[in-house]
Amino acid sequence: MPTLKELRATASRKRKDFLYRLVDRLAYYPAIPLLWLGLTPNQVTVIWILGQLVSAYFLTTGHYLTMVIALVVFQLMFVLDCTDGIMARYTKNFSINGEYLDYIGHYLANPLLLGCLAVGVYRIHHNPIYLIAGGVAVVSFLLNKALTINSFWYKNPVHRHGIENVYSSSLLQNQTGLLHFAFAFMRLEYLFNFMFWGILFGYAHYTLLIYAVLFFIELCRLLITQYIRNEKLNTRLTTQKKDRDAVSSSHNS
């Protein structure tokens, strides 16, 4: 069984933001007993996915203490999300399915968290506006993932290369400064994020409404940003083609 020092020396990874670095530091501690038990990184991934799905369900109770504990458990599962990566880097046990499971987990658990929070808030306030807000948040979150531009939509290899740059530059988590901090603080699975403090201080209803508005705004921002950058890419590629054609014509003449 490796020591904490050995793990940090062989399986460390640079993280951009403070909250991610905090979670990453915590993630080394469960890695040691999980490696001793002989669990694989993929098995740990399945554990945290199931933990998030089950804990999200308890937000539907509308009971204050249960909701706080459920959210804490949900966010603690993000520690295991980092732990599986540490285990994979330490054991060199990388797999395509590991990354696949990781994405599946986030795409299942995060919208479920929003939907369950909406049900819990509705049970507290008995106002259908919160169910609508939850629906807006869930749909906006899923559409954000579904409509994020993908280079595999394009057959032309030149277009694919350009679209990869559009994709990278359009993502909010790839921004810097205040935007990056805001993304980290609002991210659903991060410890001590905006949702945590909102529910802890008894403002679950306002928290839900804010997430619904922000996810909708982010969806609109993503679509508009991608469209504008696609237009710029198209203009640049068209200009380059004209220049190549002009050079080719001059050589032929």
N, C-alpha and C positions, 0 to 999 in steps of 0.2 A: 504494500500500500504506500503510495507516495506521500511525502510530507507537503505541507502548505508551501514551503519555500520551493520545493521541486516543481510543484504545479505552476507556480507563478513564473518560474524560470523557463519552463518549456511550453506553457499553454497560454501565455498572455497575449492580449490583443489590444491595439490602440482604439480608444473610443473618443468620439468628438465632444459629447456634452457631459456635464457634471452628473446628472441623474443616471445616465448609462454607466459611467465609471463607478458610481456608488453601487449599483446593482451588480456590476461585474466583480467588484471586490467581495461582495457577499457570496457570489456564486461559487467561489473556490471552496467554501466550507462544506456544503453538501456534496461536492464532487468527491471528496475523500471517502466517506462511507459508501457512496454509491459505487465507486470503483471497487471498493473492498467486497461489496455484495456481488460483484460481477455483472452488474447491469450494463447494457450497451447504451450508447448515446441515443439511439432511436427509441429504446424502451423508456428512457427518461423523457424524451419528447412526448411520447404518448401519455405519460403520467401527468405532465404539466397541462397538456391539452384537456384531458379528462378533468383535472383539478379546476381549470378555468370554466369549463362547461357546467360542472356541478355547482361551483360557488356562484356563478352568475345567476343560476336559477333561484337562489335564496334571496336575491334582490327583489323578487316578486312579492315577498311577504309583506312589504310595507312597514315592517317593524324596525325601528331605528337601530337598535343594537345588532340585530341580525344582518341588516343591510351593511353596517360598518364592518362587521366581521367578515361578511361575504366578500366585500370589496378588497379588504386587506388580504384575504386568502387568494383572491383572483390575482392581485398584483404581486404577491409573493411567488406565485407560479412563474412570473417573469424571471425570477431569480433562477429557477430550474431551467428556463429557456436559455439562459446564458450558461448554465452548468453543463447542458448537453454539448455545447460548443467546446467548452473547456475539456471535457472528457474526450471528445473526438480529436482535438488537437494533441492531447497528451498520449492517447493510445494510437494515433494515426489511423483511426477507424472512421474514415470519411465515407459517406455514401450519398448517392443521388436522392434516394428516398428520404434521407435525413433532412435535406433542404426542402424537399417536397412536403414532408409532414409539417415542417416549421411554418411554411406559408399556409397550408391548409388550416393549421391550428389558429393562426391569427385571423384568417378570413372567416372562420366559424365563430370563434370566441368573442371577438370584439363587437360585431353586430348583435350577437346574442346578449352581450352585456348591456348594450344600449336599449334593446327591446325589453329586457327584464327590468331594467331601471324604470322604464316608462310604465310598466305594469305596476311596479311597487309604488311609484309616485301617484298613479291613478287610484290605488287602493287607499292612499293617505288622504287625497284631496277630492276624490270622486268627480274629477273634471275631465271630460274626454279630450280636452285640448292637449293633455299630456300624452295620451295615446297617439294623437296626431303628430306631436313633436317627436315622439319616439320613432314613429314610422318615417318621418322626414330624415331623422338622423341615420336610421338603418339603411334606407334606400340611398341616401347621399353617400354614405360610407362605401356601400357595395358598388354603386355606379362609379365612384372615384377609382376603385380598383379595376373595374371592368373597362372603363373608358380611358385609362392611362395608356398613352400611345405605345405601341409595340412594334419593334423593327420587323418582326416576322409577318406583319400585315403587308409588307412591301416585298415585291419580287426582285426589283432592281437592286443589285448589291451596293451601288453608289447611294441610292436612296436609303438603304438600310443603315449604312454608316452614318449618314447625316441625321437620321431619325434617332439613333442611339444618343447622339449629343442633345437632341431636343428632349428626349426622355429624361436624361440625367439633369439637365438644367431646369426642367419644369418642376421637379419634385421639391416639396417644401423642406424636407429634411436635409436637402443638399444646399440650402441657402445658408447664409452666414449672419452673424450678429443677432439682432433682436428677433428676427423671424425664426431663426434656428432655436433660440431659447423658448419662444412661444410654442413652437411645435413640440419640443421636448416636454414642456410643462402640461400641455393639453393631451399628450399621447395617453391612450386609455390604459395601457398595461404598466406604465411607469409607477414606481413607488412614490408616494407623497405628491401626486399630481393634482391638477385642478379638481378633478372629480372627487378625489379623496377628501380634500379640505371642504369642498361643498357639502358632501354628505355628512362629514364629521360635525360640521357646525349647523346641521339641520336645514340646509338649503338645497335638498335634493331636487326639488321642483325647478328652481332657478338654474341649477346646474344642468339639468336635462335640456331646458330651453336654450341655454347658451351653447351646448354641444350641437343641438339641432341647427341653430343658426350658423354656427361656425363650419359644420360639415357641409352645409348647403353652399355657403360662401366659398369654401375651399373647392368644392366641385366646379362651381362657376369659374373660379380663378384658374383651375387646371385646364378646363376646356378652352378658355379664352387665350391663356398663355401658350398652349400647344398650337392653337390655330395661328396665332401671330408668328410664332417661331417657325412653323411650317411654311408660312408665306415668305419669310425671310430666307429660309433654306431653299425654297423653290426659285426665288429671285437670284440667289447666288449660283445655284446649279445652272439656271438658264443663261446667266451671264457667262459662266465658264464654258458652256457649250458653244455659245456664239463666238467666244474668243478662239476656241479650238477650231471651229469651222472657218473662221477668218484666216487663221494661220495656215490651215490645210489648203484653202483656196489660193493663198499667196504662193505657196510652194508649187501647186499644180500649174499656176500661171507662169 
